[in-house]
């Protein structure tokens, strides 16, 4: 493989990050608001109360705007795998393409089929068929997320495949193992349920503005009751799925787990940092303290990761250089085995090309011994396997702190809404008005935690990011970066302006 310009790789990563983060502005609201609209319409169909129809139509209108604009960023995101990451696409297309194909053929088709009925079918089809269409759009949107997160989950925990040494490709062997891998299940449940919180906070923000302005009071209070119940359920389930994520990370991505907590030296009864400020001068292997300031909850990390408060959690330095006492292999040892795997693979290809089957079989056997360390062979220094600790640590803790805020605000909103006194709590409504913006920060922080925390891997342990990049000119990537930045910014501004116009007008008149 020709040498890759690492500066180009950095820009390609930045472009993908830009596209993914813009796309993620739209996705959580789509996932959660679709179900909230379905719940509200269900109340309308069951009660026959026209007020609930008016409320549902209002939120459906906002959902439709967000859904339509979000599609554009998602399409570009998938195209980037072919433009900037063609080596990755070639090596894993047999696996990565399958869930994305299912997403397009099944989930997106389901959304597209029933979206027109949802948006334009009021009073044109029966109540029950329209309700069915609303639920199908909600299910379809979340099924889309399932298949995309299955693909992402495979990148973080590659299972159900074999490496073909003749073609240098990863090939699918067990679709069901990929679909039901613990990482895929954990990512889907945690991501979608946390998106329900984002949608609930969106309703809090809009409804709080109405209550502060004294407009559409009944609509706002009814919407808040539904959203607060939805948010309470979602925050509770997010905590449960977050716990399962810790277990999965401990088993499959221990370096990411160590970065979550800035844990450099492994320990038994490892605690969680409740509040802390990292020492940015800290380097793996030196004697500097990782924190300038910290408050820890003892043993909680061990408990969450293993359900044993006294279990050993390896730190960054254990994972880099090994800990024989705790049976932890270091990255330094994995690099040696990975480089041996690369040498044996090259020798196998040479022997095969020369028609020397016996020699080829010997090298293939040697390659198979070290195949699982293949990606480490492209690293030159163990420290290259450490993700950006500060980014991972702070994004993780921002996500957790804001989750606690969403729980408290949901309890308060539900309590005062049920007492019909929420409109009198101006300070609480002022805080609640900002809840959607905080939810977007939390959602983006969760994405950063998951994706930055697994660096430098595009496929965990099997392929570093630089190996998966397309060997194209730096100028091409830079040009498209700024072009996409301009397009996405204009799309976001357009969505905000359209939504603000709809919100200012309110629910009068339906769709």
N, C-alpha and C positions, 0 to 999 in steps of 0.2 A: 504494500500500500504506500502511495506517495505521501511525503511528509505533509502534515496539515498545519496551516498557519494558525497558531494558537490565538493570535489577536482576532482572526476571523471567527474562531470558535467562541470567543468571549462575546463578540457582537451577535453571533447566531443565538447564543444563550439569552442575551439581552432581548433580542427580538421575540424569541419564544416566550420569555417571561412577560414582556409587554403585552403580547397577544393573549396569553393565558389570564393575566390579571384583569385586563379589560373584559374578556369573556366572562370571568368570574364575577364581575359586577352584576351581570344580568342573570346568571344561572341560578343562584340561591333563591332569588325572588321568584323566578319562574317555578322552581320546584315546590316551594312552600305555598305561594299564593294560589297555585292551581288547586291544591287540596282545600285551602280555606274557602275558595269560591264554591267548590263541590259541597262542602259542609253547609255553607249558607244556603245554597240552592236546595239542598235536601230539606232544610227547615222550611223553606218556602213551599215545596211540594207537599210536605207532610201537614203543614198548618193551613195552607191556602192564603196566608197573610201576604197581601200585595207589597207591604213594606219590605219584606225580606226579598222579594223579587227585585225591587228597586235597589236595595243594598247590594245584592249579588251582581246586578248589571253594572253598577258603579265599579266594583272591584274587578270584574271581568274586563272592563274597558282598560283599566290600568295594567292588568295582566297581559292583555293582547298587545299593548304597546311595547312592553318589556320583552315579550316573547319574540315579536317580529324583529326587533333590533338586535336581540341576542343571537339570532341565527347567523347573522353575517360574520360576527367574530368567530363563531364556532367553525364555520366552513373554512375560513382562512387558517385557523389553527391546525386543522387536519391537513391542509395543503402544504404547510410548512414541513411536515415530515418528509415529503417528497423533494422539496426544494433545498432545505438546509441540512436535512438529516438522512440523506439517501443511503449512506452506508448502514445506518441503523435499520432503515426500512428494508434494505436488501437482506440483511442478516436475520431479521425477525418478522418479515412480512407474512410468513406462513402462520404465525401465531398472533401477532398484533393486529393483523388485518381482519381476523375472524370476528372478534367481538365488535369491531367498528362496522363491519358489514352487517351483522345482526342488528346493530343499533339503527343503521339506515333503513334496512328492509322491514324491520318489525316495529321498533319503538317510534322512530320518526314518522313512518307511514301511519301508525296509529294516531299520533298527534295530528298530522296533516289531514287525515280523513275526517276527524271529528271537530277540528278547530273551527271550520266554517260553520258547522251547525251550532257550536257553542257561541260564536260571535254574532252570527246573522240569523240564527234559527228561532229566536224568540217570537212566539205567536205564529210561527210558520210550521212547527212540528208540535207534537203533543208534549205536555209537561214532562212526562216520564222519559220520553226519548231524548228530550233536551238534557234532562238530568243525567241520563246514561252517557250522553256525549260529553258532558262536563267531567264526569268521572273518568271516562276513557282518555281525555286529554291529560288529566292529572296523572293517571297511571302511565300513559305513554311518555310524559315528560320525565317521570322518575325512572321508567325503564331505560330511557336514553342514558340517564346518569349511571344506571347499573352497568351497562355494557362499556361505557367509557371508563368507569372506575375499575371494572374487571381488567381492562387493558392496562391501566395504570398500576393496578395491584400486581399484575404479572411482572411489570418492570421492577417493582420493589421486591418481589419474591418470585423468581422464575421457576415455575414448576410445570409438570405435564409436558415436557419437551425433551428432545435429544439434540445434540450438536452433530451435524453432518460434516465430517472432516473433509470430504471430497468437494463440497460446495461452500464450505465455511458459512453455514447457515444453521440457525436454530429452527427445528421443525417440530410441529405439534404432534404429540403422541396421545394425549388424554385431555380432551376438551373439558370434561367435567371436573378434572383436578384443577384446571385453570379457573373455571367458573366458581368453584366452591373452596378455593384456597382461603386460609384464614385471613390473609391480608386483604383479598378482594372483598370478603364479607365485612371485615372491620371497616374498610374504607367506605364501602357503600352505605352501611348503616350510620356511621358517624357523620359522613358528609351530608347525606340527605336529611337526617334528623336535625343537624345543626342549621341546615337551610330553612327548615320550618321556623326556627327562631328568627331568622332574618326576615321572613315574610310577616311574622307576628309583630316584630318591631316596626316594620313598614306601616302596618295598620295603626300601631300605637302613635307613630309620628303624625300621620295624616289626621287621625281622629282627635289627637290632642290639639292640633291646630284648630280644628273645627270647634272643640269645646272652649278653647281660649278665646275664639272669635265669637262664640255664641251662635254658631251656625250648625244646621243639620244635627241637632243635639241627640235626637233619638237614634238616628242612623249611626252616629259616632259611638254612643254608649253600647248599642247592640253589637257593633263590630268589635269593640274593645272586649266585651265579655267572651265572644268566640275566640278572639286572638289570644287573650290571656290564658284561657283554658288550654288552647293549643300550645302556647309557649311554656306553660308549666309542665305539660306532658313532655314536650320536646327537651327542655332543660334537664329533666330527670333522666330521660333516655340517653341524652348526650353524655351525662356522667357515666352511665352504665357502659355505653359504647366506648367512651374514653378509657375506661378501665380495661376493656378488652383490647384496645389499641396498645396500651402499655405492655400487656402480656405478649402480644404479637411482636411488638418492637423488640422486647427483650430476647425473644426467640429467633427473630429473623434479621433485625437491624440494630444490634447492640450499640454500635457507634452513634447512631441517631439518638438512642435513648440517653446515652452519656452526654451528648451535646444538649439535650433538653435541659439538663440540670447542671451543666458546667462541671461535670464529674470527671476529674482527671485521674484520681487514684481510686481504684475500686475498693469497696468496703462491704462488710456485712452490716446488716441493719442500716442500709443507706437511706438517708432522709431526702425530703423534697424541700427545695428552697422556696419558702413562701414569699420572701422579699429579698432581693439581692442586687448588687451592682458588681459586674464582672471587672476583673483586672485585665485591661486590654493589652498589657505588656506580657501577660502570661503566655509561655510557649511550652508545648509538650516536652517533658524531660527536665525542665529547669526546676528550681526550688521556690519559685515565686508562688504566693498564695493566689488561687484562682479568683478570689473575690476581694473587693475592697470593703464590702459590707454584705452581710447575709443574716437572715433569720430562717432557720431550718425547722421542719417538722420531723422529728427523729423517726427512722425506720419506715416511713410511709412509702418511699420509692420501692424498697424491697417488697413491701406488702402488696402494692399495686401491681408490680411487675411479675411477681411469683406467687402471691398470696401467702408468702412466708416472711414475717417481719425480720427474720434473722438471715435471710438468704444473701449470698454474695452477688453484688452488681458490679460487673467490670467497668472500670473507668477508661478514659481515652488512652492513657499510658499503658494499661494492661492490654488493651486491644492492639496497640501499636507494636509493643515489644514482647508481649506474651506474659503469662503468669502461670508458671508450671504447677504451683501449689493448688491453683483453682482450675487447672486444666483448660486454660485459655491460650489458644494459638495466636501469635502476634502477626501483624501485617508483614513484618520483615520476613518471617518464615514463609508466608503466603506468596510474597513477591518472588522468592527463589523458586518455589514450586510452579508459579505462574509462568516465569521465564523458561523453565524447563519444558512446560507444556507447549509454549510457542515454538521452541526449538524442535521438539519432537513432532509437532504438527508440520512444520516446514520440511523436516527430514522425511516424514511420511509421504508428503506430496511429491518430493523429489524422487523417492524410491518408486512410488506408484507410476510416475511419468516414465521412469526408466524401465518399467516392467519387472522390477525386482520385488516379487510378491512376498517372499519370506522376510526380507528386510523391512518392507512396508508394514507387514503384520507386527513385527517387533516394535517399531516406532509407534504404531497405533495403540498397542497394549500399554506402552509407557505413557502415551498421551492420555489415555483413559484414566490412569491413576491420578493425574493432576488436573484433569479437565475442569473440575469445580473451582479451580483457582486461576482459570484462564485470564480473567480480567486484571488480576493483580500483576500479571507479567508486563503490562503496559505502564505500570508505575515505576518510578526510579527511586523514590524516597518514601518510606512508610508514612511520613507526615502528610503526603498527598492524599491519604485516605481519610483525613479529618475534615469534616464539613465546617463551614463558617460557624464557629461556636457562638459568637455573640448574636448573630442574626437568628440562629435557631433558638437560643435560650430566650431572648427577649420576645420573639414572636410567639413562642409557646406560652410564656407567662402572661402576655397581653391577652391571648385567647382565653386562658383559664380565669383571669381576673374579671374579664368582661362577661363570661358565662355566669359568674356569681352575681354580677349586677343584673343580668337579664332575669335571673330567678327572683331576685328581690323586687324588681320593678313589676314583674308579672303578678306576684302575690299582692302587692299594693294596689295595682290597677284592678284586679279582680275583686278584692275586698271592698274598695270604695265604689266600684261600679255596681256591685250587688246591693250596696246600701243606698245607691242613687245619690251619692255625694261627691263623686269624682270631679264633677264640673266646678265644685267649690275649692278644690285643692290646686290652686294656681301654681304653687312651687313644684308640686309633683308633676303637674302637666307640663311645666317648663322643662323639667328633667326628662320626662317621657318623650317630649318633642325631639330630643336628640338621640333617642334610642336606636333609630334605624341607622344613623350615621355610625354609631358605635358598633352596631351589628355588622355593618359592612367592614369595618376595621377588623373586627374579630374574625370574620369569615376569611378575609384576605390573609390575616395572620396565621390562620389554620393552614391555608394553602402553602404559605411560605415555610411553615414548620415542617410540613410533610415533604416538600420538594427540595428545599435547601438542605434539610437535615439528611438527605440521602446522597448528597454530593460526595465524591466526584462521579457517581455512577449514573449512567443512563439505564443500564440493567444491573441490578445489584450484584456485585462480585464478578460479573461476567463481561461487562463492557463499560469502560470509562466514557464520559461524555465526548471527549476529543476524538475517540475512535469512531463514534457514530456519525460524525459531522461530514457534510459534503465538502469536497475540496474545490471551493469556488472562490472568486475574488472577494477581497475585503470590501471593495467599493460597492459591489452588488448588494451585499448584506446591509451595509450602512444605508444605502439609498432606500431599500425596502423598509428598513427600520423606521426611518423618518417619515416615509410615505404612510406606513401603517399607523404610526403615532398620530399623524394628522387626521387620517380617516376615522380612527377609533375615537379620537377626541371630539370630532364633529358629530359622530353618531351619539356619543354620550350627551353632548350638549343638546342635540336634537331631542333625545329621549326626555331629558330633564325639562326642556321647554314645553314639550307636548304634555307631559304628565302634570306639570304645574298648571297648565291651562285647563286640563280636565279637573284637577283638584279644586281650582278656584271656582269653576262652574258648579261643581258638586254633582249630586246624583239625580238632579232633575232631568226628566225627559227620557231616561233609559238609554238604550243603545239604538 
